[in-house]
């Protein structure tokens, strides 16, 4: 389960709320993080979603080849001695080590 302490504004996550039958999970960008809630760019005019509806985006090799960042990912993992499994972890690590946001278009 996601914890808000691991998230930052600008992180990408899957939002999967079963309110509408047949609705598929969608990728959202985080606009606000509090201790118990996340507010995203797609649901900004609705009730703030419960954390259970947000899921991390697992890193797929093809995704990073698209951004030519697979080498950067491996370098970060080596520096941190930690496996980075999710996109929001990569975003946060990039910011921590580079001092700026990574440009990602989903």
DRENDO-853867 format. One line per 2 residues: number of its first residue (from 1); their letters; for each residue x, y, z of N, C-alpha, C. Coordinates in Angstrom, 3 decimals, always signed. Each point is the difference from the previous one (the first is absolute). Layout:
// DRENDO-853867
NUM = a = X/Y/Z/X/Y/Z/X/Y/Z ~ ...
END
This chain:
// DRENDO-853867
1 = xx = +0.836/-1.186/+0.000/-0.836/+1.186/+0.000/+0.880/+1.249/+0.000 ~ -0.443/+0.993/-0.709/+0.719/+1.267/-0.049/-0.101/+0.739/+1.322
3 = xx = +1.062/+0.702/+0.329/-0.015/+0.878/+1.160/+0.282/+1.405/-0.489 ~ -0.732/+0.968/+0.512/+0.143/+1.373/-0.478/+1.401/+0.549/+0.242
5 = xx = +0.705/-0.501/+0.986/+1.357/+0.487/+0.274/+0.957/-0.328/-1.148 ~ -0.376/-0.957/-0.856/+0.841/-0.396/-1.130/-0.348/+0.747/-1.279
7 = xx = -0.989/+0.891/+0.058/-0.475/+0.688/-1.199/+0.317/+1.487/+0.028 ~ +0.083/+0.569/-1.209/+0.223/+1.433/-0.167/-0.949/+0.514/-1.073
9 = xx = -0.241/+1.301/+0.029/-0.762/+0.634/-1.064/+0.739/-0.255/-1.309 ~ -0.739/-0.386/-1.028/+0.584/-0.290/-1.304/+0.207/-1.477/-0.265
11 = xx = -0.115/-0.856/+1.045/+0.131/-1.442/-0.218/-1.165/-0.520/-0.818 ~ +0.268/-1.029/-0.814/-1.029/-0.671/-0.774/-0.386/-1.303/+0.693
13 = xx = -1.314/-0.268/+0.060/-0.538/-1.225/+0.580/-1.175/-0.475/-0.849 ~ -0.404/-1.257/+0.201/-1.256/-0.483/-0.563/-1.118/+0.365/+0.960
15 = xx = -1.114/+0.462/-0.537/-1.201/+0.247/+0.803/-1.042/-1.018/-0.444 ~ -0.470/-0.804/+0.921/-0.947/-1.062/-0.307/-1.131/+0.022/+1.021
17 = xx = -1.050/+0.749/-0.320/-1.154/+0.110/+0.881/-1.193/-0.669/-0.682 ~ -0.539/-1.035/+0.608/-1.058/-0.785/-0.640/-1.401/+0.623/+0.102
19 = xx = -0.096/+1.314/-0.030/-1.312/+0.643/+0.087/-0.824/-0.273/-1.260 ~ +0.659/+0.074/-1.153/-0.692/-0.206/-1.269/+0.340/-1.368/-0.563
21 = xx = -1.016/-0.774/-0.317/+0.206/-1.337/-0.532/+0.775/+0.068/-1.311 ~ +1.000/-0.823/-0.113/+0.790/-0.056/-1.227/+1.081/+1.067/-0.107
23 = xx = +0.083/+0.892/+0.986/+1.025/+1.038/-0.034/+1.368/-0.634/+0.209 ~ +0.930/+0.341/-0.864/+1.344/-0.556/+0.090/+0.896/+0.941/+0.804
25 = xx = +1.036/-0.561/+0.626/+0.950/+0.857/+0.718/+0.631/+1.011/-0.960 ~ +0.275/+1.195/+0.500/+0.646/+1.006/-0.826/+1.202/+0.568/+0.737
27 = xx = +0.942/+0.509/-0.771/+1.180/+0.611/+0.590/-0.331/+1.440/+0.351 ~ +0.326/+0.380/+1.238/-0.261/+1.359/+0.473/+1.293/+0.590/+0.559
29 = xx = +0.032/+1.319/+0.050/+1.144/+0.725/+0.559/-0.445/+0.635/+1.317 ~ +0.796/-0.178/+1.035/-0.354/+0.481/+1.328/+0.152/+1.525/+0.088
31 = xx = -1.068/+0.651/+0.495/+0.017/+1.448/+0.207/+0.164/+0.379/+1.468 ~ -0.446/-0.887/+0.882/+0.055/+0.299/+1.438/+0.087/-1.312/+0.777
33 = xx = +0.788/+0.014/+1.051/+0.146/-1.173/+0.860/-0.179/+0.449/+1.443 ~ -0.899/-0.663/+0.723/-0.135/+0.239/+1.432/+0.287/-1.324/+0.699
35 = xx = -0.148/-0.020/+1.294/+0.292/-1.229/+0.736/-0.911/-1.156/-0.416 ~ -1.254/+0.299/-0.318/-0.960/-1.068/-0.280/-0.583/-0.004/-1.404
37 = xx = +0.267/+1.021/-0.795/-0.631/+0.101/-1.310/+0.966/+0.458/-1.078 ~ -0.384/-0.304/-1.235/+0.711/+0.468/-1.183/-1.011/+0.720/-0.874
39 = xx = +0.388/+1.128/-0.545/-0.826/+0.721/-0.967/+0.763/-0.029/-1.320 ~ -0.673/-0.425/-1.080/+0.695/-0.115/-1.274/-0.592/+0.917/-1.056
41 = xx = +0.664/+0.073/-1.135/-0.400/+0.928/-1.056/-1.305/-0.381/-0.699 ~ -0.417/-1.256/+0.071/-1.239/-0.416/-0.666/-1.218/+0.141/+0.907
43 = xx = +0.209/-0.050/+1.303/-1.105/+0.022/+0.968/+0.009/+1.273/+0.837 ~ +0.557/+1.069/-0.527/+0.178/+1.209/+0.807/-1.308/+0.659/+0.414
45 = xx = -1.091/-0.281/-0.701/-1.279/+0.611/+0.345/-0.927/-0.959/+0.744 ~ +0.518/-1.156/+0.358/-0.825/-0.980/+0.712/+0.532/-0.165/+1.424
47 = xx = -0.663/-0.847/+0.748/+0.442/-0.293/+1.365/+1.386/-0.621/-0.080 ~ +0.866/+0.387/+0.884/+1.362/-0.535/+0.003/-0.052/-1.511/+0.186
49 = xx = +0.715/-0.715/-0.853/-0.033/-1.465/+0.008/+0.719/-0.621/+1.176 ~ -0.526/-1.116/+0.438/+0.674/-0.774/+1.039/+1.259/-0.619/-0.588
51 = xx = +0.991/-0.214/+0.822/+1.266/-0.564/-0.453/-0.152/-1.373/-0.640 ~ -0.982/-0.758/+0.406/-0.168/-1.354/-0.535/-0.259/-0.015/-1.500
53 = xx = -0.431/+1.110/-0.574/-0.292/+0.058/-1.428/+1.234/+0.321/-0.840 ~ +1.117/+0.305/+0.638/+1.230/+0.342/-0.700/+0.979/-1.160/+0.073
55 = xx = +0.595/-0.307/-1.142/+0.955/-1.100/-0.090/+1.273/+0.512/-0.671 ~ +1.161/-0.492/+0.429/+1.238/+0.419/-0.648/+0.093/-0.570/-1.421
57 = xx = +0.727/+0.687/-0.857/+0.221/-0.449/-1.368/+1.319/-0.768/-0.014 ~ -0.086/-1.287/-0.283/+1.200/-0.843/-0.037/+0.868/+0.403/-1.187
59 = xx = +1.287/+0.078/+0.238/+0.948/+0.373/-1.051/+0.129/-1.153/-0.990 ~ -0.206/+0.314/-1.248/+0.192/-0.947/-1.084/+1.194/+0.471/-0.818
61 = xx = +0.827/-0.932/-0.432/+1.212/+0.353/-0.745/-0.326/+0.842/-1.238 ~ -1.059/-0.362/-0.722/-0.375/+0.733/-1.210/-0.284/+1.469/+0.288
63 = xx = -0.584/+0.273/+1.154/-0.317/+1.376/+0.383/+1.277/+0.834/+0.079 ~ +1.035/-0.555/+0.612/+1.242/+0.748/+0.160/+0.811/+0.070/-1.279
65 = xx = -0.133/-0.981/-0.865/+0.672/+0.086/-1.292/-0.569/+1.171/-0.799 ~ -1.297/+0.233/+0.153/-0.664/+1.121/-0.662/+0.633/+1.331/+0.416
67 = xx = +0.391/+0.107/+1.258/+0.604/+1.231/+0.504/+1.517/-0.081/+0.062 ~ +0.575/-1.106/-0.517/+1.450/-0.197/+0.012/+0.540/+0.149/+1.421
69 = xx = -0.735/-0.513/+0.970/+0.358/+0.183/+1.408/+0.360/-1.297/+0.709 ~ +0.091/-1.117/-0.725/+0.291/-1.274/+0.656/+1.385/+0.037/+0.651
71 = xx = +0.968/+0.664/-0.631/+1.337/+0.129/+0.582/-0.062/+0.846/+1.262 ~ -0.775/+1.074/-0.047/-0.177/+0.869/+1.163/-0.641/-0.768/+1.149
73 = xx = -1.001/-0.809/-0.292/-0.656/-0.815/+1.025/+1.017/-0.912/+0.679 ~ +0.811/-0.696/-0.768/+0.998/-0.918/+0.562/+1.036/+0.766/+0.833
75 = xx = +0.381/+1.193/-0.475/+0.952/+0.823/+0.746/-0.587/+0.417/+1.349 ~ -1.269/+0.409/+0.011/-0.665/+0.387/+1.243/-0.074/-1.177/+0.969
77 = xx = -0.371/-1.161/-0.533/-0.098/-1.184/+0.855/+1.359/-0.329/+0.619 ~ +1.059/+0.153/-0.778/+1.348/-0.273/+0.503/+0.370/+0.986/+1.110
79 = xx = -0.274/+1.283/-0.212/+0.339/+1.022/+0.996/-0.777/-0.192/+1.299 ~ -1.244/-0.421/-0.118/-0.850/-0.140/+1.181/+0.049/-1.388/+0.611
81 = xx = +0.573/-0.975/-0.732/-0.014/-1.408/+0.419/-1.427/-0.444/+0.272 ~ -0.910/+0.432/-0.854/-1.422/-0.317/+0.153/-0.620/-0.206/-1.380
83 = xx = -0.806/-1.018/-0.119/-0.717/-0.261/-1.249/-1.173/+0.965/-0.110 ~ -0.088/+0.697/-1.129/-1.109/+0.925/-0.247/-1.023/-0.752/-0.847
85 = xx = -1.197/-0.228/+0.578/-1.013/-0.810/-0.680/-1.124/+0.819/-0.622 ~ -0.224/+1.218/+0.493/-1.167/+0.757/-0.432/+0.388/+1.372/-0.541
87 = xx = -0.845/+0.499/-0.885/+0.265/+1.276/-0.643/+0.146/+1.136/+1.002 ~ -0.862/+0.075/+1.009/+0.110/+1.095/+0.965/+1.320/-0.064/+0.767
89 = xx = +0.525/-1.205/+0.234/+1.304/-0.125/+0.648/+1.106/+0.560/-0.895 ~ -0.096/-0.290/-1.305/+0.978/+0.523/-0.943/-0.066/+1.524/-0.055
91 = xx = -1.219/+0.551/-0.055/-0.162/+1.456/-0.017/+0.624/+0.637/+1.242 ~ -0.277/-0.580/+1.162/+0.513/+0.551/+1.254/+1.516/-0.112/+0.083
93 = xx = +0.545/-1.121/-0.465/+1.449/-0.196/+0.006/+0.679/+0.970/-0.955 ~ -0.587/+0.177/-1.170/+0.552/+0.951/-0.972/+0.056/+1.395/+0.624
95 = xx = -1.086/+0.410/+0.636/-0.037/+1.319/+0.625/+1.053/+0.118/+1.113 ~ +0.105/-1.036/+0.807/+0.956/-0.006/+1.104/+1.436/+0.129/-0.503
97 = xx = +0.355/-0.758/-1.030/+1.380/-0.017/-0.477/+0.335/+1.111/-0.993 ~ -0.994/+0.448/-0.777/+0.258/+0.982/-1.045/-0.437/+1.414/+0.393
99 = xx = -0.891/+0.111/+0.995/-0.459/+1.315/+0.441/-1.023/+0.639/-0.904 ~ -0.611/-0.779/-0.882/-1.042/+0.508/-0.896/-0.937/-1.137/-0.377
101 = xx = -1.165/+0.369/-0.489/-0.991/-1.002/-0.410/+0.405/-0.614/-1.329 ~ -0.307/-1.271/-0.178/+0.230/-0.658/-1.273/-1.193/+0.277/-0.897
103 = xx = +0.251/+0.256/-1.261/-1.068/+0.253/-0.966/-0.538/-1.332/-0.504 ~ -1.239/-0.304/+0.375/-0.643/-1.248/-0.430/-1.383/+0.351/-0.523
105 = xx = -0.299/-0.461/-1.192/-1.351/+0.145/-0.551/-0.617/-1.383/-0.080 ~ -1.136/-0.140/+0.598/-0.688/-1.293/+0.021/-1.076/-0.011/-1.071
END
